[in-house]
Amino acid sequence: MGRQILRGEEKVVVAAGAAEEMEMVGQNWRRIVLAMGTLMVAGMLTMAATPAGTAPQSGEQAQAASAKAPKKAKAPKASKADRLKASAKSININTASAEDLTALPRIGAKVAQRIVEYRTAHKGFKSVDELRNVKGVGPKLLEGIKPYVAL
């Protein structure tokens, strides 16, 4: 004789073997639905933990993405001239050390040392234009540093 199985709102009469099989299928469906529900909850938790606009990634994907990610651009360094303008002070070429003179735009350690040597040999500068006599200081360089030097 068959068994009655309540399926939703209707009763279905099936053969004995088929009824057991249907119950097993029903139990498997319950397991599948439970597993899917668990995965959905886990997925929602993962999505809640990731920043908006990004998809959750596996470990390998995350490493690859971080390797490919463009590096943040650094703010451009302020030039020597910009730093001098910001400090709003001139450098006295008769008293400044070689290190102080390297703060001037386009003046490196060698030219700064030559300025100090010239100043020592000639007992100081009489005018800013006299810097033109120092090897390595041409007319363009002199015009570029004039706003930042004083006597």
C-alpha positions in Angstrom: 0.0 0.0 0.0 1.1 3.6 -0.7 1.8 6.3 1.8 0.4 9.7 2.1 2.9 12.6 2.0 1.9 16.1 2.8 3.6 18.3 0.2 2.8 22.0 0.7 -1.1 22.1 0.8 -1.8 18.9 -1.1 -1.6 15.2 -0.1 0.1 12.9 -2.5 -0.3 9.1 -2.4 2.8 7.3 -3.6 4.1 3.8 -3.5 6.0 2.7 -0.4 9.5 2.8 -2.0 8.9 6.1 -3.7 7.7 7.7 -0.5 11.0 6.8 1.3 12.9 8.1 -1.6 11.0 11.4 -1.6 11.6 11.8 2.1 15.4 11.3 1.6 15.3 13.9 -1.2 13.4 16.2 1.0 16.0 15.8 3.8 18.8 16.4 1.3 17.0 19.6 0.1 16.8 20.8 3.7 20.6 20.3 4.0 21.2 22.1 0.8 19.0 25.0 1.7 20.6 25.2 5.1 24.1 25.2 3.6 23.1 27.8 1.1 21.7 30.0 3.8 24.9 29.7 5.8 26.9 30.6 2.7 24.7 33.6 2.0 25.1 34.9 5.6 28.9 34.4 5.4 28.9 36.3 2.1 26.9 39.1 3.5 29.3 39.4 6.5 32.2 39.4 4.0 30.6 42.1 2.0 29.9 44.2 5.1 33.6 43.9 6.0 34.9 45.1 2.7 34.9 48.8 1.7 32.2 49.9 -0.6 32.9 49.5 -4.3 35.3 46.6 -3.9 34.7 43.0 -4.3 35.9 40.5 -1.7 39.1 38.7 -2.9 40.9 35.5 -2.1 44.4 35.7 -0.6 46.1 35.3 -4.0 43.8 37.9 -5.6 44.5 40.4 -2.8 48.2 40.0 -3.2 48.1 40.4 -6.9 45.8 43.4 -6.6 48.1 45.1 -4.1 51.1 44.4 -6.3 49.4 46.0 -9.3 47.8 48.8 -7.4 49.3 52.2 -8.4 51.4 53.8 -5.7 50.0 57.0 -4.2 51.6 60.0 -5.7 53.7 61.9 -3.2 53.3 65.6 -2.9 56.1 67.3 -4.9 59.0 68.5 -2.8 59.3 72.2 -2.4 62.2 73.6 -4.3 65.0 75.4 -2.5 63.5 78.7 -3.8 60.1 77.8 -2.4 61.6 76.9 0.9 63.4 80.2 1.0 60.3 82.2 0.1 58.4 80.4 2.8 61.0 81.2 5.4 60.9 84.9 4.1 64.6 85.5 4.9 67.6 86.3 2.7 70.9 84.7 3.1 73.8 87.1 3.9 76.6 86.0 1.5 79.2 87.6 3.7 78.4 85.6 6.8 76.7 82.4 5.5 78.4 79.0 5.8 78.8 76.7 2.8 75.9 74.7 4.2 73.7 77.7 4.4 74.5 78.7 0.8 73.3 75.3 -0.5 69.8 76.4 0.5 69.9 78.8 -2.5 68.3 77.6 -5.7 70.7 75.7 -8.0 73.6 76.1 -5.6 75.3 72.8 -4.7 78.0 72.0 -2.2 80.9 72.7 -4.7 79.7 76.2 -5.7 78.8 77.0 -2.1 82.4 76.1 -1.1 83.8 78.3 -3.9 81.6 81.3 -2.7 83.1 80.9 0.8 86.6 80.6 -0.6 86.2 83.7 -2.8 84.7 85.6 0.1 87.7 84.7 2.3 90.2 85.5 -0.3 88.7 88.9 -1.2 87.7 89.9 2.4 83.9 89.7 1.7 81.6 90.8 -1.1 81.1 94.5 -1.8 78.0 93.8 -4.0 75.8 90.8 -4.8 76.9 91.2 -8.5 80.4 90.3 -7.4 79.1 86.7 -7.1 79.6 86.6 -10.9 83.3 86.3 -10.3 82.9 82.9 -8.6 83.5 79.9 -10.9 80.2 78.3 -11.6 78.0 81.4 -11.1 76.9 82.6 -14.4 74.4 85.4 -15.3 71.4 83.2 -15.2 72.3 81.6 -11.9 73.0 85.1 -10.4 69.6 86.4 -11.6 67.9 83.3 -10.1 69.5 83.8 -6.6 69.5 87.6 -6.3 66.1 87.7 -4.6 67.4 85.4 -1.9 70.8 86.9 -1.1 71.8 90.0 0.9 75.0 91.7 2.1 
